[in-house]
Amino acid sequence: MKINVKFFARYREALGEDALSVEGKFSTVDDVRALLAARPGSDVLNEQNLMCARNEELCQLDEPLADGDEVAFFPTVTGG
């Protein structure tokens, strides 16, 4: 299964990239997050307030995946 991953805001800055593709056996968005968070310097993906989207729709980490999906990770947005 191939998943396209995008990073936004300070996650993009912390990871030094805005997008990548990963291949493997992924059941959920959290499977992708866990794989990426295990890379050196990727601790930001272990934050409790991490938000995610699948195919441009907000979702939870337990969202199921299909081959070719796009997953995005971004921090909680606050405003004032």
N, CA, C and O atoms as a DFTB+ gen file, in Angstrom:
320 C
 N C O
     1  1       0.845      -1.170       0.000
     2  2       0.000       0.000       0.000
     3  2       0.897       1.243       0.000
     4  3       1.874       1.315       0.745
     5  1       0.557       2.199      -0.830
     6  2       1.301       3.458      -0.898
     7  2       0.418       4.581      -0.357
     8  3      -0.729       4.742      -0.774
     9  1       0.978       5.359       0.584
    10  2       0.272       6.479       1.198
    11  2       1.098       7.742       0.983
    12  3       2.306       7.753       1.222
    13  1       0.442       8.795       0.534
    14  2       1.085      10.096       0.374
    15  2       0.831      10.895       1.651
    16  3      -0.304      10.995       2.117
    17  1       1.893      11.456       2.206
    18  2       1.807      12.145       3.496
    19  2       2.233      13.596       3.331
    20  3       3.223      13.898       2.664
    21  1       1.461      14.495       3.957
    22  2       1.795      15.919       3.952
    23  2       1.918      16.410       5.389
    24  3       1.224      15.933       6.286
    25  1       2.812      17.371       5.587
    26  2       3.022      17.986       6.895
    27  2       2.784      19.487       6.766
    28  3       3.173      20.103       5.774
    29  1       2.140      20.069       7.780
    30  2       1.817      21.482       7.725
    31  2       2.309      22.222       8.963
    32  3       2.553      21.634      10.016
    33  1       2.446      23.531       8.794
    34  2       2.810      24.462       9.864
    35  2       4.125      24.052      10.525
    36  3       5.093      23.735       9.833
    37  1       4.165      24.056      11.851
    38  2       5.433      23.781      12.531
    39  2       5.875      22.331      12.381
    40  3       7.049      22.032      12.597
    41  1       4.978      21.425      12.019
    42  2       5.403      20.045      11.759
    43  2       6.284      20.006      10.517
    44  3       7.294      19.303      10.483
    45  1       5.900      20.750       9.522
    46  2       6.713      20.836       8.304
    47  2       8.088      21.401       8.637
    48  3       9.105      20.906       8.151
    49  1       8.114      22.429       9.461
    50  2       9.387      23.037       9.851
    51  2      10.234      22.071      10.681
    52  3      11.437      21.949      10.449
    53  1       9.618      21.386      11.644
    54  2      10.354      20.483      12.523
    55  2      10.918      19.281      11.766
    56  3      12.015      18.812      12.069
    57  1      10.166      18.784      10.782
    58  2      10.587      17.599      10.038
    59  2      11.450      17.934       8.827
    60  3      12.114      17.056       8.276
    61  1      11.443      19.189       8.415
    62  2      12.271      19.601       7.296
    63  2      11.768      19.147       5.932
    64  3      12.530      19.115       4.966
    65  1      10.496      18.797       5.853
    66  2       9.906      18.401       4.569
    67  2       8.406      18.641       4.612
    68  3       7.792      18.624       5.679
    69  1       7.827      18.863       3.448
    70  2       6.395      19.118       3.426
    71  2       5.582      17.929       2.938
    72  3       4.369      17.889       3.143
    73  1       6.224      16.964       2.301
    74  2       5.493      15.794       1.808
    75  2       6.446      14.636       1.558
    76  3       7.640      14.827       1.326
    77  1       5.893      13.438       1.612
    78  2       6.643      12.230       1.270
    79  2       5.648      11.108       1.003
    80  3       4.458      11.247       1.284
    81  1       6.129      10.019       0.471
    82  2       5.306       8.827       0.248
    83  2       5.907       7.687       1.045
    84  3       7.127       7.554       1.140
    85  1       5.036       6.865       1.618
    86  2       5.480       5.684       2.350
    87  2       4.753       4.462       1.798
    88  3       3.610       4.549       1.349
    89  1       5.434       3.338       1.841
    90  2       4.823       2.092       1.402
    91  2       4.916       1.075       2.514
    92  3       5.921       1.013       3.223
    93  1       3.880       0.281       2.672
    94  2       3.865      -0.755       3.692
    95  2       2.456      -1.236       3.928
    96  3       1.542      -0.935       3.161
    97  1       2.293      -1.983       4.993
    98  2       0.974      -2.478       5.385
    99  2       0.431      -1.561       6.462
   100  3       0.857      -1.629       7.615
   101  1      -0.499      -0.712       6.094
   102  2      -1.085       0.248       7.017
   103  2      -2.585      -0.002       7.104
   104  3      -3.265      -0.093       6.082
   105  1      -3.096      -0.111       8.317
   106  2      -4.539      -0.261       8.514
   107  2      -5.194       1.079       8.806
   108  3      -6.310       1.353       8.365
   109  1      -4.468       1.920       9.570
   110  2      -5.043       3.191      10.010
   111  2      -4.041       4.336       9.836
   112  3      -2.861       4.117       9.563
   113  1      -4.536       5.540       9.999
   114  2      -3.679       6.723       9.976
   115  2      -2.614       6.614      11.059
   116  3      -1.478       7.042      10.855
   117  1      -2.969       6.046      12.211
   118  2      -2.002       5.921      13.292
   119  2      -0.842       4.999      12.928
   120  3       0.268       5.193      13.422
   121  1      -1.073       4.010      12.082
   122  2       0.028       3.154      11.629
   123  2       1.071       3.971      10.868
   124  3       2.273       3.759      11.028
   125  1       0.609       4.895      10.049
   126  2       1.519       5.768       9.305
   127  2       2.234       6.707      10.266
   128  3       3.447       6.899      10.173
   129  1       1.469       7.297      11.199
   130  2       2.071       8.202      12.176
   131  2       3.162       7.494      12.982
   132  3       4.244       8.046      13.183
   133  1       2.882       6.285      13.439
   134  2       3.850       5.539      14.249
   135  2       5.126       5.248      13.463
   136  3       6.227       5.377      13.999
   137  1       4.989       4.861      12.212
   138  2       6.162       4.602      11.377
   139  2       7.014       5.855      11.246
   140  3       8.232       5.804      11.414
   141  1       6.378       6.970      10.950
   142  2       7.108       8.220      10.761
   143  2       7.675       8.757      12.070
   144  3       8.772       9.315      12.082
   145  1       6.939       8.595      13.180
   146  2       7.396       9.092      14.474
   147  2       8.627       8.339      14.970
   148  3       9.376       8.856      15.799
   149  1       8.839       7.137      14.476
   150  2       9.997       6.334      14.893
   151  2      11.295       6.809      14.252
   152  3      12.378       6.408      14.677
   153  1      11.196       7.655      13.240
   154  2      12.407       8.174      12.592
   155  2      13.096       9.179      13.508
   156  3      12.423       9.907      14.237
   157  1      14.420       9.230      13.483
   158  2      15.140      10.211      14.308
   159  2      14.668      11.641      14.005
   160  3      14.524      12.025      12.845
   161  1      14.433      12.412      15.055
   162  2      14.028      13.803      14.898
   163  2      12.562      14.007      14.589
   164  3      12.151      15.122      14.267
   165  1      11.760      12.958      14.680
   166  2      10.341      13.052      14.334
   167  2       9.421      12.954      15.539
   168  3       8.252      12.593      15.402
   169  1       9.941      13.273      16.723
   170  2       9.152      13.189      17.957
   171  2       7.899      14.055      17.924
   172  3       6.934      13.774      18.635
   173  1       7.903      15.090      17.120
   174  2       6.761      15.992      17.030
   175  2       5.479      15.225      16.663
   176  3       4.379      15.660      17.002
   177  1       5.620      14.106      15.985
   178  2       4.445      13.320      15.593
   179  2       3.881      12.484      16.738
   180  3       2.899      11.764      16.554
   181  1       4.494      12.574      17.919
   182  2       3.978      11.892      19.106
   183  2       3.165      12.826      20.003
   184  3       2.693      12.405      21.059
   185  1       2.996      14.072      19.603
   186  2       2.248      15.029      20.410
   187  2       0.789      14.612      20.558
   188  3       0.188      14.078      19.626
   189  1       0.230      14.860      21.730
   190  2      -1.155      14.504      21.992
   191  2      -2.138      15.364      21.197
   192  3      -3.234      14.908      20.870
   193  1      -1.758      16.587      20.889
   194  2      -2.680      17.482      20.186
   195  2      -2.539      17.407      18.664
   196  3      -3.038      18.280      17.954
   197  1      -1.880      16.393      18.172
   198  2      -1.702      16.209      16.733
   199  2      -3.064      16.072      16.054
   200  3      -3.940      15.351      16.533
   201  1      -3.226      16.761      14.956
   202  2      -4.457      16.630      14.172
   203  2      -4.100      15.953      12.854
   204  3      -2.959      16.020      12.396
   205  1      -5.095      15.300      12.250
   206  2      -4.828      14.605      11.005
   207  2      -6.037      14.664      10.079
   208  3      -7.164      14.939      10.493
   209  1      -5.753      14.397       8.821
   210  2      -6.800      14.355       7.804
   211  2      -6.485      13.220       6.837
   212  3      -5.324      12.898       6.582
   213  1      -7.541      12.629       6.310
   214  2      -7.417      11.610       5.268
   215  2      -8.157      12.134       4.046
   216  3      -9.351      12.427       4.111
   217  1      -7.448      12.247       2.943
   218  2      -8.031      12.754       1.698
   219  2      -8.766      14.079       1.912
   220  3      -9.883      14.280       1.435
   221  1      -8.096      14.977       2.650
   222  2      -8.553      16.342       2.908
   223  2      -9.783      16.439       3.802
   224  3     -10.460      17.467       3.811
   225  1     -10.081      15.375       4.557
   226  2     -11.186      15.370       5.518
   227  2     -10.609      15.116       6.902
   228  3      -9.894      14.134       7.104
   229  1     -10.912      15.992       7.861
   230  2     -10.442      15.766       9.222
   231  2     -10.856      14.382       9.690
   232  3     -11.951      13.912       9.383
   233  1      -9.971      13.735      10.434
   234  2     -10.274      12.396      10.920
   235  2      -9.550      12.142      12.229
   236  3      -8.788      12.984      12.705
   237  1      -9.791      10.988      12.801
   238  2      -9.100      10.531      13.993
   239  2      -7.977       9.587      13.576
   240  3      -7.929       9.145      12.428
   241  1      -7.083       9.280      14.496
   242  2      -5.961       8.404      14.181
   243  2      -6.397       6.979      13.846
   244  3      -5.648       6.244      13.203
   245  1      -7.588       6.581      14.268
   246  2      -8.060       5.226      13.968
   247  2      -8.787       5.120      12.623
   248  3      -9.412       4.101      12.327
   249  1      -8.699       6.181      11.816
   250  2      -9.330       6.190      10.481
   251  2      -8.685       5.126       9.596
   252  3      -7.461       5.080       9.482
   253  1      -9.496       4.266       8.967
   254  2      -8.934       3.243       8.067
   255  2      -8.357       3.872       6.801
   256  3      -8.790       4.937       6.362
   257  1      -7.382       3.195       6.233
   258  2      -6.717       3.677       5.021
   259  2      -6.913       2.719       3.854
   260  3      -7.155       1.526       4.032
   261  1      -6.799       3.281       2.653
   262  2      -6.807       2.504       1.418
   263  2      -5.602       2.926       0.587
   264  3      -5.083       4.031       0.747
   265  1      -5.167       2.054      -0.286
   266  2      -4.022       2.344      -1.148
   267  2      -4.242       3.651      -1.899
   268  3      -5.311       3.884      -2.465
   269  1      -3.219       4.499      -1.898
   270  2      -3.277       5.769      -2.616
   271  2      -3.849       6.924      -1.823
   272  3      -3.920       8.041      -2.335
   273  1      -4.261       6.685      -0.578
   274  2      -4.801       7.773       0.243
   275  2      -3.744       8.830       0.516
   276  3      -2.542       8.572       0.459
   277  1      -4.230      10.027       0.815
   278  2      -3.377      11.117       1.263
   279  2      -3.667      11.355       2.739
   280  3      -4.825      11.482       3.138
   281  1      -2.618      11.416       3.543
   282  2      -2.738      11.682       4.969
   283  2      -1.985      12.969       5.261
   284  3      -0.882      13.183       4.757
   285  1      -2.587      13.820       6.074
   286  2      -1.932      15.064       6.465
   287  2      -1.871      15.163       7.983
   288  3      -2.810      14.783       8.683
   289  1      -0.755      15.679       8.477
   290  2      -0.568      15.901       9.911
   291  2      -0.315      17.382      10.142
   292  3       0.442      18.011       9.401
   293  1      -0.953      17.945      11.177
   294  2      -0.789      19.355      11.478
   295  2      -1.120      19.599      12.940
   296  3      -1.886      18.840      13.536
   297  1      -0.547      20.660      13.533
   298  2      -0.831      20.966      14.931
   299  2      -2.216      21.599      15.069
   300  3      -2.803      22.087      14.103
   301  1      -2.707      21.572      16.287
   302  2      -3.976      22.215      16.586
   303  2      -3.882      23.695      16.237
   304  3      -2.891      24.350      16.557
   305  1      -4.890      24.208      15.596
   306  2      -4.920      25.620      15.209
   307  2      -5.721      26.392      16.245
   308  3      -6.834      26.007      16.605
   309  1      -5.146      27.476      16.713
   310  2      -5.851      28.325      17.658
   311  2      -5.932      29.728      17.088
   312  3      -5.106      30.127      16.267
   313  1      -6.892      30.442      17.513
   314  2      -7.055      31.815      17.019
   315  2      -7.496      32.712      18.152
   316  3      -7.776      32.253      19.259
   317  1      -7.551      33.969      17.865
   318  2      -7.943      34.893      18.923
   319  2      -8.666      36.068      18.377
   320  3      -9.070      36.951      19.133
